[in-house]
Amino acid sequence: IMGFNSIEGGTIKFNDTIVNNVPPSKRNIGMVFQNYAIFPHLTVKENIAFGLENRKVPKDEIAKKVDEIIDIVKISDYKDRLPEALSGGQQQRVALARAIVIHPDVLLMDEPLSNLDAKLRVDMRNAIKEIQNQIGITTVYVTHDQEEAMAVSDRIAVMNSGVIQQIGTPQEIYQRPSNLFVASFIGSTNIMKRNISLNNGKVTLSLSKNYNIEMDNLSKDLLNNNEKLDVT
């Protein structure tokens, strides 16, 4: 999406614009890196202003935009500090502010909380969700943390070996996984092999000798009688 690597096939679109061959500097993307990547020799305000200065935005407009975003991400108390005087969570807020102050079409976040301790991760993911809702920028958020994905996402794409297994809301993916990989990857799952059969014209799942469930969401046309299925 960022354009650092060439794609192997298909197209990437921002709205109706294909960006396959658009260089990274022309894609109007904000990026928050895993290791923050803020400049150590610049103050918080100077770091945030960097992208705007690079785009030759007028100085008075830069000052206004930087002040606005500093208030949104709640870092006004240390806007004149160098990064070495900031905690990990504060540095992450600076990186986020720098990425969104340019008003990108898409905001990309590469495991932004992986370097933070457990409590700070929870605090920051809540802050990211709040800020994202406030500014309304489409955000692609990469994480290996299932709980984090469920907490911050409107929709989740679950991938395995580079292939999308399922796309849906957190509730859809948790309650209706599309395959065994998704079921075992998301949340804590019990997986059992059980028989499914046709009784009185209805598809029935046998969980135990005296406990059967009618499965209204399964078509009898796809049923092999007494077939054994993985049940999650």
N, CA, C and O of each residue as an XYZ file, in Angstrom:
928
protein
N       0.839     -1.200      0.000
C       0.000      0.000      0.000
C       0.875      1.252      0.000
O       0.567      2.241     -0.665
N       1.959      1.192      0.750
C       2.852      2.352      0.862
C       3.608      2.613     -0.435
O       3.941      3.756     -0.748
N       3.877      1.549     -1.188
C       4.604      1.715     -2.438
C       6.083      1.428     -2.341
O       6.817      1.661     -3.301
N       6.550      0.920     -1.189
C       7.969      0.611     -1.032
C       8.365     -0.631     -1.827
O       9.521     -0.769     -2.227
N       7.411     -1.534     -2.055
C       7.663     -2.736     -2.852
C       6.674     -2.784     -4.010
O       5.545     -2.309     -3.890
N       7.107     -3.363     -5.137
C       6.198     -3.521     -6.267
C       5.208     -4.640     -5.967
O       5.553     -5.617     -5.302
N       3.979     -4.498     -6.456
C       2.966     -5.514     -6.187
C       3.076     -6.640     -7.211
O       3.583     -6.441     -8.315
N       2.595     -7.824     -6.834
C       2.711     -9.004     -7.695
C       1.512     -9.165     -8.619
O       1.566     -9.941     -9.574
N       0.436     -8.444     -8.347
C      -0.745     -8.549     -9.196
C      -1.881     -7.748     -8.617
O      -1.831     -7.323     -7.463
N      -2.918     -7.539     -9.427
C      -4.079     -6.801     -8.953
C      -3.846     -5.304     -8.944
O      -2.873     -4.813     -9.517
N      -4.742     -4.580     -8.289
C      -4.648     -3.127     -8.229
C      -4.878     -2.632     -6.806
O      -5.577     -3.268     -6.017
N      -4.285     -1.502     -6.498
C      -4.537     -0.799     -5.237
C      -5.194      0.526     -5.596
O      -4.662      1.300     -6.392
N      -6.365      0.780     -4.997
C      -7.101      2.007     -5.287
C      -7.323      2.818     -4.020
O      -7.636      2.263     -2.967
N      -7.162      4.131     -4.124
C      -7.631      5.065     -3.114
C      -8.865      5.723     -3.720
O      -8.755      6.509     -4.662
N     -10.038      5.402     -3.182
C     -11.305      5.757     -3.827
C     -11.290      5.156     -5.235
O     -11.233      3.933     -5.366
N     -11.340      5.961     -6.276
C     -11.346      5.413     -7.639
C      -9.997      5.559     -8.331
O      -9.880      5.264     -9.521
N      -8.978      6.010     -7.605
C      -7.666      6.256     -8.208
C      -6.746      5.059     -8.007
O      -6.481      4.659     -6.873
N      -6.255      4.481     -9.113
C      -5.299      3.375     -9.040
C      -3.911      3.948     -8.748
O      -3.451      4.857     -9.438
N      -3.247      3.408     -7.717
C      -1.962      3.975     -7.292
C      -0.803      2.994     -7.478
O       0.274      3.192     -6.915
N      -1.020      1.943     -8.261
C       0.029      0.923     -8.448
C       1.384      1.521     -8.796
O       2.406      1.121     -8.239
N       1.393      2.473     -9.713
C       2.649      3.023    -10.215
C       2.932      4.430     -9.692
O       3.822      5.118    -10.192
N       2.174      4.849     -8.691
C       2.408      6.163     -8.083
C       3.513      6.022     -7.037
O       3.409      5.161     -6.163
N       4.571      6.839     -7.096
C       5.659      6.720     -6.114
C       5.169      7.027     -4.706
O       4.196      7.761     -4.537
N       5.835      6.473     -3.687
C       5.392      6.677     -2.300
C       5.203      8.142     -1.926
O       4.266      8.484     -1.205
N       6.084      9.004     -2.410
C       6.022     10.420     -2.036
C       4.801     11.131     -2.607
O       4.464     12.231     -2.169
N       4.137     10.514     -3.580
C       2.978     11.135     -4.225
C       1.656     10.485     -3.810
O       0.605     10.867     -4.325
N       1.681      9.525     -2.903
C       0.462      8.779     -2.566
C      -0.370      9.416     -1.459
O      -1.476      8.954     -1.181
N       0.129     10.444     -0.837
C      -0.571     11.113      0.274
C      -0.971     10.109      1.353
O      -2.146      9.965      1.691
N       0.032      9.425      1.878
C      -0.162      8.419      2.919
C       0.551      8.865      4.185
O       1.657      9.404      4.131
N      -0.090      8.636      5.322
C       0.573      8.805      6.612
C       1.034      7.453      7.118
O       0.332      6.456      6.950
N       2.211      7.406      7.739
C       2.777      6.126      8.184
C       3.267      6.240      9.622
O       4.030      7.146      9.959
N       2.822      5.312     10.466
C       3.328      5.206     11.835
C       4.105      3.903     11.928
O       3.538      2.819     11.797
N       5.410      4.020     12.156
C       6.279      2.850     12.156
C       6.303      2.181     13.527
O       5.957      2.783     14.544
N       6.721      0.926     13.521
C       6.802      0.144     14.755
C       7.762      0.776     15.759
O       7.510      0.752     16.964
N       8.859      1.341     15.262
C       9.871      1.924     16.156
C       9.779      3.456     16.201
O      10.751      4.131     16.540
N       8.600      3.997     15.856
C       8.276      5.432     15.918
C       8.952      6.242     14.815
O       8.282      6.994     14.106
N      10.291      6.097     14.656
C      11.032      6.791     13.592
C      10.858      8.304     13.644
O      10.751      8.956     12.606
N      10.830      8.860     14.853
C      10.818     10.321     14.962
C      12.264     10.815     15.027
O      13.153     10.095     15.481
N      12.492     12.039     14.573
C      13.849     12.556     14.430
C      14.402     12.994     15.783
O      13.790     13.834     16.443
N      15.543     12.451     16.219
C      16.051     12.721     17.570
C      16.538     14.152     17.773
O      16.591     14.632     18.905
N      16.897     14.842     16.677
C      17.457     16.191     16.812
C      16.390     17.284     16.701
O      16.707     18.470     16.799
N      15.135     16.894     16.499
C      14.051     17.861     16.367
C      13.124     17.791     17.576
O      12.927     16.721     18.152
N      12.563     18.921     17.955
C      11.588     18.935     19.049
C      10.287     18.280     18.584
O      10.122     17.945     17.410
N       9.379     18.108     19.527
C       8.075     17.521     19.197
C       7.392     18.329     18.092
O       6.923     17.760     17.106
N       7.336     19.648     18.254
C       6.683     20.499     17.254
C       7.390     20.417     15.905
O       6.738     20.393     14.860
N       8.709     20.375     15.925
C       9.464     20.312     14.668
C       9.262     18.969     13.974
O       9.182     18.908     12.747
N       9.179     17.895     14.756
C       8.897     16.584     14.172
C       7.540     16.579     13.474
O       7.410     16.097     12.349
N       6.541     17.119     14.152
C       5.188     17.114     13.599
C       5.100     17.987     12.348
O       4.362     17.672     11.416
N       5.852     19.080     12.334
C       5.801     20.018     11.207
C       6.563     19.523      9.986
O       6.421     20.091      8.903
N       7.365     18.479     10.137
C       8.285     18.060      9.076
C       7.572     17.806      7.746
O       7.996     18.313      6.707
N       6.493     17.025      7.774
C       5.794     16.691      6.535
C       5.185     17.900      5.859
O       5.181     17.999      4.632
N       4.671     18.819      6.658
C       4.077     20.035      6.102
C       5.142     20.926      5.472
O       4.929     21.512      4.411
N       6.289     21.020      6.138
C       7.389     21.821      5.583
C       7.883     21.215      4.272
O       8.209     21.932      3.326
N       7.931     19.901      4.233
C       8.384     19.206      3.029
C       7.436     19.450      1.856
O       7.839     19.385      0.695
N       6.174     19.732      2.174
C       5.172     19.998      1.143
C       5.043     21.488      0.832
O       4.163     21.904      0.078
N       5.928     22.276      1.419
C       5.979     23.728      1.171
C       4.681     24.435      1.586
O       4.235     25.374      0.926
N       4.090     23.975      2.677
C       2.912     24.641      3.233
C       3.359     25.962      3.871
O       4.412     25.999      4.506
N       2.585     27.049      3.719
C       2.968     28.335      4.330
C       3.184     28.211      5.838
O       2.508     27.427      6.505
N       4.133     28.993      6.375
C       4.531     28.861      7.776
C       3.385     29.100      8.757
O       3.253     28.380      9.747
N       2.551     30.115      8.481
C       1.456     30.386      9.410
C       0.441     29.241      9.434
O      -0.146     28.945     10.475
N       0.242     28.602      8.282
C      -0.669     27.455      8.209
C      -0.066     26.243      8.921
O      -0.778     25.478      9.572
N       1.265     26.077      8.789
C       1.943     24.985      9.496
C       1.750     25.134     10.998
O       1.400     24.173     11.684
N       1.981     26.339     11.506
C       1.853     26.579     12.949
C       0.443     26.263     13.436
O       0.263     25.679     14.504
N      -0.556     26.652     12.645
C      -1.948     26.406     13.024
C      -2.257     24.911     13.042
O      -2.852     24.408     13.996
N      -1.851     24.200     11.987
C      -2.131     22.766     11.889
C      -1.414     21.988     12.990
O      -1.985     21.068     13.575
N      -0.166     22.353     13.271
C       0.605     21.661     14.309
C      -0.047     21.857     15.674
O      -0.175     20.906     16.444
N      -0.458     23.085     15.973
C      -1.115     23.351     17.260
C      -2.417     22.557     17.387
O      -2.729     22.036     18.458
N      -3.169     22.467     16.300
C      -4.436     21.722     16.322
C      -4.203     20.246     16.614
O      -4.892     19.652     17.444
N      -3.224     19.657     15.924
C      -3.005     18.216     16.079
C      -2.376     17.897     17.429
O      -2.625     16.833     17.997
N      -1.562     18.816     17.947
C      -0.983     18.631     19.284
C      -2.087     18.547     20.335
O      -2.007     17.750     21.269
N      -3.112     19.371     20.174
C      -4.246     19.324     21.105
C      -5.031     18.019     20.955
O      -5.467     17.439     21.949
N      -5.210     17.559     19.720
C      -5.985     16.339     19.473
C      -5.320     15.120     20.100
O      -5.993     14.296     20.719
N      -3.995     15.001     19.944
C      -3.303     13.813     20.472
C      -2.791     14.018     21.897
O      -2.136     13.148     22.471
N      -3.110     15.199     22.458
C      -2.838     15.475     23.879
C      -1.343     15.405     24.231
O      -0.930     14.660     25.120
N      -0.550     16.201     23.509
C       0.887     16.262     23.808
C       1.359     17.705     23.980
O       2.548     17.984     23.827
N       0.454     18.614     24.293
C       0.815     20.033     24.387
C       1.779     20.323     25.536
O       2.517     21.307     25.485
N       1.784     19.486     26.566
C       2.648     19.730     27.725
C       4.126     19.524     27.416
O       4.983     20.041     28.134
N       4.434     18.787     26.372
C       5.853     18.559     26.055
C       6.160     18.828     24.583
O       6.976     18.134     23.976
N       5.505     19.834     24.017
C       5.672     20.138     22.597
C       7.057     20.686     22.254
O       7.469     20.644     21.095
N       7.786     21.207     23.266
C       9.110     21.772     22.993
C      10.252     20.840     23.408
O      11.419     21.231     23.374
N       9.914     19.617     23.797
C      10.950     18.665     24.219
C      11.534     17.904     23.027
O      10.912     17.777     21.972
N      12.753     17.405     23.239
C      13.359     16.484     22.282
C      12.866     15.069     22.582
O      12.458     14.794     23.711
N      12.892     14.170     21.607
C      12.401     12.804     21.808
C      13.056     12.066     22.970
O      12.414     11.232     23.609
N      14.336     12.361     23.256
C      15.033     11.653     24.335
C      14.406     11.925     25.703
O      14.630     11.176     26.654
N      13.626     12.994     25.797
C      12.975     13.340     27.067
C      11.540     12.813     27.146
O      10.798     13.166     28.063
N      11.151     11.968     26.188
C       9.784     11.454     26.130
C       9.740      9.970     26.458
O      10.700      9.239     26.214
N       8.617      9.533     27.012
C       8.393      8.099     27.228
C       8.001      7.445     25.902
O       7.777      8.130     24.904
N       7.922      6.111     25.904
C       7.537      5.397     24.685
C       6.150      5.785     24.208
O       5.934      5.977     23.012
N       5.205      5.902     25.139
C       3.853      6.293     24.763
C       3.784      7.699     24.208
O       3.031      7.969     23.272
N       4.575      8.603     24.787
C       4.612      9.982     24.294
C       5.230     10.040     22.897
O       4.747     10.774     22.034
N       6.293      9.273     22.674
C       6.896      9.223     21.345
C       5.910      8.682     20.315
O       5.876      9.145     19.175
N       5.106      7.698     20.723
C       4.128      7.136     19.800
C       3.072      8.166     19.420
O       2.615      8.200     18.277
N       2.687      9.000     20.371
C       1.729     10.064     20.068
C       2.325     11.088     19.097
O       1.623     11.608     18.229
N       3.617     11.371     19.247
C       4.288     12.287     18.318
C       4.296     11.694     16.910
O       4.002     12.386     15.936
N       4.633     10.409     16.812
C       4.650      9.740     15.508
C       3.263      9.758     14.870
O       3.130      9.964     13.663
N       2.236      9.544     15.686
C       0.863      9.568     15.179
C       0.478     10.969     14.709
O      -0.132     11.133     13.652
N       0.842     11.976     15.504
C       0.534     13.364     15.130
C       1.222     13.742     13.824
O       0.615     14.387     12.969
N       2.472     13.350     13.663
C       3.211     13.664     12.436
C       2.557     13.016     11.218
O       2.556     13.590     10.129
N       2.001     11.816     11.407
C       1.400     11.090     10.287
C       0.059     11.677      9.863
O      -0.277     11.659      8.679
N      -0.714     12.201     10.822
C      -2.064     12.649     10.476
C      -2.165     14.149     10.214
O      -3.176     14.608      9.683
N      -1.134     14.929     10.576
C      -1.208     16.376     10.383
C      -1.243     16.742      8.902
O      -1.718     17.820      8.547
N      -0.750     15.866      8.038
C      -0.744     16.135      6.596
C      -2.085     15.796      5.947
O      -2.246     15.952      4.736
N      -3.044     15.334      6.746
C      -4.363     14.919      6.243
C      -4.226     13.896      5.109
O      -4.615     14.171      3.974
N      -3.679     12.729      5.413
C      -3.477     11.714      4.378
C      -4.797     11.091      3.929
O      -5.792     11.125      4.652
N      -4.787     10.522      2.724
C      -5.956      9.764      2.261
C      -6.096      8.470      3.053
O      -7.206      8.023      3.342
N      -4.955      7.873      3.401
C      -4.933      6.622      4.159
C      -3.836      6.724      5.213
O      -2.745      7.225      4.941
N      -4.136      6.248      6.414
C      -3.143      6.181      7.489
C      -2.744      4.724      7.684
O      -3.601      3.865      7.896
N      -1.449      4.444      7.615
C      -0.932      3.090      7.806
C      -0.219      3.004      9.149
O       0.571      3.879      9.501
N      -0.508      1.936      9.897
C       0.117      1.749     11.210
C       0.686      0.334     11.278
O      -0.049     -0.649     11.175
N       2.004      0.246     11.452
C       2.695     -1.045     11.451
C       3.025     -1.459     12.881
O       4.042     -1.038     13.432
N       2.171     -2.281     13.481
C       2.356     -2.760     14.855
C       2.824     -1.629     15.778
O       3.876     -1.743     16.406
N       2.060     -0.547     15.863
C       2.540      0.651     16.559
C       2.696      0.502     18.065
O       3.358      1.326     18.695
N       2.101     -0.534     18.657
C       2.137     -0.659     20.115
C       3.045     -1.775     20.603
O       3.106     -2.038     21.804
N       3.747     -2.429     19.701
C       4.506     -3.629     20.082
C       5.679     -3.329     21.009
O       6.142     -4.224     21.716
N       6.170     -2.085     21.022
C       7.307     -1.742     21.879
C       6.894     -1.197     23.246
O       7.747     -0.801     24.042
N       5.589     -1.177     23.520
C       5.098     -0.622     24.781
C       4.762     -1.735     25.766
O       4.493     -2.868     25.368
N       4.780     -1.400     27.067
C       4.406     -2.406     28.064
C       2.893     -2.629     28.030
O       2.160     -1.870     27.397
N       2.433     -3.685     28.724
C       1.052     -4.154     28.585
C       0.021     -3.085     28.927
O      -0.935     -2.888     28.176
N       0.202     -2.389     30.054
C      -0.784     -1.382     30.460
C      -0.813     -0.208     29.496
O      -1.879      0.293     29.142
N       0.373      0.225     29.073
C       0.443      1.354     28.156
C      -0.148      0.991     26.794
O      -0.723      1.843     26.116
N      -0.005     -0.282     26.393
C      -0.603     -0.730     25.133
C      -2.114     -0.536     25.149
O      -2.700     -0.055     24.179
N      -2.740     -0.916     26.268
C      -4.195     -0.763     26.390
C      -4.579      0.712     26.337
O      -5.528      1.085     25.647
N      -3.840      1.554     27.067
C      -4.127      2.990     27.076
C      -3.978      3.589     25.678
O      -4.812      4.382     25.241
N      -2.906      3.200     24.981
C      -2.627      3.782     23.674
C      -3.598      3.289     22.608
O      -3.982      4.052     21.722
N      -3.996      2.025     22.684
C      -4.940      1.540     21.667
C      -6.292      2.242     21.820
O      -6.972      2.509     20.829
N      -6.679      2.540     23.066
C      -7.912      3.298     23.280
C      -7.768      4.718     22.743
O      -8.697      5.269     22.153
N      -6.587      5.302     22.956
C      -6.331      6.655     22.455
C      -6.338      6.682     20.931
O      -6.892      7.602     20.329
N      -5.724      5.677     20.304
C      -5.681      5.608     18.840
C      -7.088      5.498     18.270
O      -7.423      6.162     17.290
N      -7.906      4.657     18.888
C      -9.294      4.495     18.426
C     -10.054      5.812     18.538
O     -10.789      6.191     17.627
N      -9.875      6.499     19.644
C     -10.567      7.775     19.867
C     -10.118      8.828     18.855
O     -10.941      9.542     18.282
N      -8.797      8.916     18.642
C      -8.251      9.905     17.704
C      -8.692      9.592     16.282
O      -9.065     10.489     15.527
N      -8.648      8.312     15.923
C      -9.042      7.907     14.570
C     -10.502      8.254     14.299
O     -10.840      8.724     13.212
N     -11.356      8.026     15.272
C     -12.769      8.380     15.115
C     -12.952      9.886     14.995
O     -13.820     10.364     14.264
N     -12.123     10.626     15.721
C     -12.244     12.086     15.720
C     -11.823     12.688     14.386
O     -12.476     13.602     13.882
N     -10.726     12.175     13.809
C     -10.216     12.759     12.567
C     -10.835     12.113     11.330
O     -10.847     12.722     10.260
N     -11.351     10.888     11.460
C     -12.081     10.247     10.370
C     -11.238      9.861      9.174
O     -11.699      9.980      8.038
N     -10.006      9.399      9.395
C      -9.139      8.959      8.298
C      -9.160      7.435      8.216
O      -8.990      6.751      9.225
N      -9.371      6.906      7.009
C      -9.297      5.460      6.816
C      -7.926      4.964      7.252
O      -6.902      5.489      6.815
N      -7.908      3.956      8.111
C      -6.657      3.489      8.709
C      -6.488      1.991      8.502
O      -7.396      1.208      8.778
N      -5.317      1.604      8.013
C      -4.953      0.186      7.904
C      -3.943     -0.095      9.007
O      -2.857      0.482      9.040
N      -4.322     -0.991      9.906
C      -3.573     -1.208     11.149
C      -3.106     -2.660     11.175
O      -3.926     -3.575     11.259
N      -1.803     -2.871     11.104
C      -1.246     -4.227     11.107
C      -0.858     -4.625     12.526
O      -0.151     -3.887     13.211
N      -1.322     -5.793     12.964
C      -0.965     -6.284     14.297
C      -1.039     -7.802     14.334
O      -1.807     -8.417     13.594
N      -0.226     -8.404     15.212
C      -0.319     -9.836     15.495
C      -1.100    -10.087     16.784
O      -1.291    -11.236     17.183
N      -1.546     -9.020     17.428
C      -2.254     -9.118     18.701
C      -3.759     -9.159     18.432
O      -4.355     -8.154     18.043
N      -4.370    -10.333     18.644
C      -5.787    -10.497     18.334
C      -6.665     -9.561     19.156
O      -7.609     -8.969     18.633
N      -6.353     -9.429     20.443
C      -7.152     -8.567     21.315
C      -7.080     -7.114     20.849
O      -8.077     -6.393     20.860
N      -5.896     -6.706     20.446
C      -5.702     -5.349     19.941
C      -6.532     -5.120     18.682
O      -7.177     -4.082     18.530
N      -6.507     -6.104     17.779
C      -7.279     -5.992     16.538
C      -8.770     -5.872     16.822
O      -9.463     -5.059     16.211
N      -9.260     -6.688     17.757
C     -10.682     -6.665     18.087
C     -11.077     -5.329     18.724
O     -12.205     -4.867     18.552
N     -10.148     -4.713     19.459
C     -10.458     -3.485     20.197
C     -10.490     -2.249     19.307
O     -11.309     -1.357     19.530
N      -9.613     -2.175     18.298
C      -9.480     -0.928     17.545
C     -10.195     -0.937     16.194
O     -10.342      0.117     15.576
N     -10.639     -2.099     15.725
C     -11.067     -2.217     14.330
C     -12.571     -2.087     14.130
O     -13.365     -2.507     14.971
N     -12.945     -1.494     12.994
C     -14.322     -1.580     12.501
C     -14.479     -2.849     11.667
O     -15.507     -3.523     11.729
N     -13.444     -3.165     10.885
C     -13.402     -4.421     10.127
C     -12.011     -5.022     10.258
O     -11.017     -4.306     10.385
N     -11.958     -6.342     10.224
C     -10.691     -7.059     10.361
C     -10.493     -7.956      9.147
O     -11.423     -8.629      8.703
N      -9.273     -7.960      8.614
C      -8.877     -8.939      7.601
C      -7.882     -9.888      8.263
O      -6.778     -9.485      8.628
N      -8.277    -11.147      8.414
C      -7.405    -12.157      9.015
C      -6.593    -12.804      7.898
O      -7.154    -13.319      6.930
N      -5.254    -12.774      8.041
C      -4.382    -13.302      6.991
C      -3.587    -14.492      7.500
O      -3.246    -14.577      8.680
N      -3.299    -15.411      6.581
C      -2.447    -16.563      6.865
C      -1.542    -16.793      5.670
O      -2.021    -17.058      4.567
N      -0.230    -16.692      5.880
C       0.752    -16.869      4.796
C       0.458    -15.944      3.616
O       0.576    -16.342      2.458
N       0.075    -14.707      3.926
C      -0.138    -13.715      2.879
C      -1.476    -13.790      2.181
O      -1.722    -13.031      1.244
N      -2.352    -14.691      2.614
C      -3.661    -14.859      1.974
C      -4.757    -14.469      2.962
O      -4.768    -14.933      4.102
N      -5.676    -13.617      2.519
C      -6.792    -13.219      3.382
C      -7.740    -14.395      3.573
O      -8.231    -14.972      2.603
N      -7.992    -14.744      4.827
C      -8.887    -15.848      5.160
C     -10.327    -15.377      5.362
O     -11.272    -16.086      5.017
N     -10.486    -14.183      5.919
C     -11.827    -13.664      6.184
C     -11.754    -12.169      6.436
O     -10.801    -11.677      7.041
N     -12.763    -11.454      5.970
C     -12.923    -10.034      6.265
C     -14.298     -9.843      6.897
O     -15.299    -10.325      6.367
N     -14.348     -9.152      8.013
C     -15.633     -8.917      8.665
C     -15.463     -8.052      9.893
O     -14.346     -7.677     10.250
N     -16.564     -7.737     10.536
C     -16.505     -7.005     11.794
C     -15.908     -7.918     12.859
O     -15.913     -9.138     12.693
N     -15.395     -7.352     13.949
C     -14.887     -8.209     15.027
C     -15.919     -9.241     15.485
O     -15.574    -10.395     15.741
N     -17.173     -8.829     15.588
C     -18.220     -9.755     16.031
C     -18.433    -10.881     15.022
O     -18.587    -12.040     15.408
N     -18.443    -10.543     13.727
C     -18.633    -11.564     12.693
C     -17.503    -12.581     12.706
O     -17.742    -13.786     12.617
N     -16.274    -12.095     12.816
C     -15.127    -13.000     12.780
C     -15.085    -13.887     14.017
O     -14.714    -15.058     13.936
N     -15.464    -13.332     15.155
C     -15.437    -14.112     16.397
C     -16.562    -15.140     16.434
O     -16.344    -16.286     16.828
N     -17.762    -14.737     16.024
C     -18.923    -15.620     16.144
C     -19.141    -16.515     14.929
O     -19.729    -17.590     15.050
N     -18.669    -16.078     13.749
C     -18.874    -16.855     12.531
C     -17.571    -16.955     11.735
O     -17.488    -16.423     10.628
N     -16.549    -17.629     12.283
C     -15.286    -17.775     11.541
C     -15.504    -18.551     10.253
O     -16.309    -19.481     10.208
N     -14.780    -18.164      9.200
C     -14.997    -18.772      7.882
C     -14.316    -20.123      7.734
O     -14.721    -20.931      6.899
N     -13.288    -20.377      8.535
C     -12.600    -21.667      8.448
C     -11.912    -21.966      9.780
O     -11.969    -21.175     10.721
N     -11.262    -23.127      9.830
C     -10.667    -23.590     11.080
C      -9.513    -22.697     11.527
O      -9.299    -22.508     12.725
N      -8.767    -22.146     10.564
C      -7.656    -21.263     10.931
C      -8.172    -20.038     11.679
O      -7.654    -19.693     12.741
N      -9.189    -19.381     11.127
C      -9.737    -18.183     11.770
C     -10.300    -18.530     13.141
O     -10.103    -17.792     14.105
N     -11.005    -19.661     13.223
C     -11.610    -20.070     14.493
C     -10.563    -20.286     15.574
O     -10.771    -19.911     16.728
N      -9.440    -20.887     15.204
C      -8.406    -21.184     16.196
C      -7.503    -19.984     16.467
O      -6.847    -19.924     17.507
N      -7.465    -19.025     15.534
C      -6.583    -17.868     15.671
C      -7.213    -16.761     16.511
O      -6.520    -16.068     17.256
N      -8.520    -16.600     16.389
C      -9.222    -15.518     17.080
C      -9.842    -16.037     18.369
O     -10.691    -16.927     18.342
N      -9.416    -15.480     19.492
C     -10.018    -15.833     20.771
C      -9.589    -17.192     21.282
O      -8.691    -17.825     20.726
N     -10.245    -17.638     22.355
C      -9.989    -18.959     22.941
C     -11.061    -19.913     22.429
O     -12.251    -19.685     22.643
N     -10.646    -20.977     21.755
C     -11.592    -21.816     21.023
C     -11.473    -23.277     21.413
O     -10.370    -23.808     21.534
N     -12.617    -23.926     21.611
C     -12.681    -25.384     21.729
C     -13.083    -25.946     20.373
O     -14.061    -25.495     19.779
N     -12.340    -26.920     19.885
C     -12.641    -27.535     18.590
C     -12.936    -29.015     18.807
O     -12.130    -29.740     19.390
N     -14.116    -29.460     18.328
C     -14.544    -30.851     18.505
C     -14.979    -31.424     17.162
O     -15.495    -30.699     16.311
N     -14.773    -32.711     16.974
C     -15.313    -33.400     15.801
C     -16.666    -33.985     16.180
O     -16.764    -34.794     17.102
N     -17.719    -33.570     15.458
C     -19.067    -34.027     15.757
C     -19.805    -34.372     14.465
O     -19.453    -33.889     13.388
N     -20.834    -35.213     14.586
C     -21.613    -35.632     13.426
C     -22.705    -34.624     13.101
O     -23.298    -34.009     13.987
N     -22.953    -34.473     11.799
C     -24.062    -33.654     11.341
C     -24.923    -34.524     10.435
O     -24.398    -35.247      9.588
N     -26.238    -34.459     10.605
C     -27.129    -35.367      9.880
C     -28.442    -34.672      9.566
O     -28.699    -33.558     10.021
N     -29.273    -35.352      8.776
C     -30.574    -34.827      8.378
C     -31.660    -35.580      9.130
O     -31.833    -36.783      8.936
N     -32.396    -34.873      9.991
C     -33.472    -35.479     10.773
C     -34.767    -34.726     10.515
O     -34.866    -33.529     10.783
N     -35.769    -35.447      9.986
C     -37.072    -34.845      9.680
C     -36.932    -33.619      8.785
O     -37.624    -32.615      8.954
N     -36.012    -33.733      7.827
C     -35.820    -32.654      6.868
C     -35.013    -31.486      7.374
O     -34.877    -30.486      6.669
N     -34.468    -31.582      8.587
C     -33.689    -30.490      9.158
C     -32.260    -30.931      9.443
O     -32.022    -32.043      9.916
N     -31.308    -30.041      9.149
C     -29.901    -30.328      9.426
C     -29.682    -30.257     10.932
O     -30.002    -29.255     11.572
N     -29.130    -31.340     11.492
C     -28.972    -31.438     12.943
C     -27.536    -31.753     13.310
O     -26.925    -32.658     12.741
N     -27.000    -31.008     14.258
C     -25.655    -31.233     14.779
C     -25.757    -31.965     16.109
O     -26.449    -31.509     17.019
N     -25.071    -33.097     16.223
C     -25.096    -33.892     17.455
C     -23.873    -33.569     18.292
O     -22.760    -33.972     17.956
N     -24.080    -32.837     19.389
C     -22.972    -32.505     20.278
C     -22.717    -33.611     21.294
O     -21.578    -33.825     21.712
N     -23.773    -34.312     21.691
C     -23.649    -35.477     22.569
C     -24.871    -36.355     22.318
O     -25.713    -36.028     21.481
N     -24.967    -37.455     23.033
C     -26.039    -38.425     22.788
C     -27.416    -37.791     22.937
O     -28.319    -38.076     22.151
N     -27.578    -36.950     23.920
C     -28.886    -36.372     24.194
C     -28.958    -34.870     23.926
O     -29.884    -34.196     24.379
N     -27.975    -34.348     23.187
C     -27.965    -32.902     22.951
C     -27.702    -32.628     21.481
O     -26.573    -32.748     21.006
N     -28.768    -32.255     20.758
C     -28.693    -31.981     19.329
C     -29.157    -30.551     19.051
O     -30.021    -30.017     19.747
N     -28.571    -29.947     18.027
C     -28.925    -28.576     17.656
C     -29.331    -28.548     16.189
O     -28.614    -29.063     15.331
N     -30.488    -27.941     15.900
C     -30.894    -27.743     14.513
C     -30.146    -26.537     13.944
O     -30.143    -25.453     14.528
N     -29.508    -26.755     12.781
C     -28.667    -25.723     12.172
C     -29.413    -25.086     11.001
O     -29.326    -25.558      9.867
N     -30.148    -24.008     11.287
C     -30.947    -23.352     10.251
C     -30.085    -22.677      9.190
O     -30.540    -22.433      8.073
N     -28.839    -22.377      9.546
C     -27.975    -21.649      8.616
C     -27.224    -22.571      7.658
O     -26.460    -22.085      6.824
N     -27.419    -23.890      7.755
C     -26.765    -24.842      6.855
C     -27.776    -25.412      5.874
O     -28.868    -25.820      6.268
N     -27.413    -25.442      4.593
C     -28.305    -25.971      3.565
C     -28.224    -27.493      3.529
O     -27.134    -28.064      3.532
N     -29.387    -28.145      3.495
C     -29.394    -29.613      3.428
C     -28.862    -30.117      2.090
O     -28.464    -31.276      1.974
N     -28.855    -29.237      1.070
C     -28.333    -29.633     -0.243
C     -26.827    -29.880     -0.197
O     -26.292    -30.592     -1.047
N     -26.139    -29.300      0.786
C     -24.688    -29.456      0.896
C     -24.297    -30.557      1.874
O     -23.114    -30.766      2.146
N     -25.295    -31.257      2.399
C     -25.048    -32.193      3.492
C     -24.772    -33.606      3.000
O     -25.513    -34.149      2.180
N     -23.688    -34.195      3.515
C     -23.467    -35.637      3.406
C     -23.888    -36.233      4.739
O     -23.290    -35.919      5.768
N     -24.914    -37.093      4.740
C     -25.496    -37.569      5.989
C     -24.454    -38.242      6.875
O     -23.620    -39.016      6.404
N     -24.519    -37.929      8.171
C     -23.585    -38.447      9.176
C     -22.135    -38.041      8.901
O     -21.198    -38.732      9.303
N     -21.970    -36.933      8.224
C     -20.629    -36.403      7.993
C     -20.069    -35.863      9.305
O     -20.798    -35.289     10.114
N     -18.762    -36.056      9.505
C     -18.110    -35.546     10.713
C     -17.507    -34.178     10.408
O     -16.782    -34.011      9.427
N     -17.817    -33.199     11.264
C     -17.344    -31.837     11.058
C     -16.530    -31.363     12.252
O     -16.672    -31.859     13.369
N     -15.664    -30.377     11.975
C     -14.995    -29.676     13.072
C     -15.932    -28.593     13.578
O     -16.357    -27.730     12.811
N     -16.256    -28.633     14.856
C     -17.171    -27.674     15.466
C     -16.380    -26.815     16.439
O     -15.649    -27.338     17.281
N     -16.522    -25.494     16.328
C     -15.815    -24.597     17.245
C     -16.810    -23.949     18.191
O     -16.420    -23.155     19.047
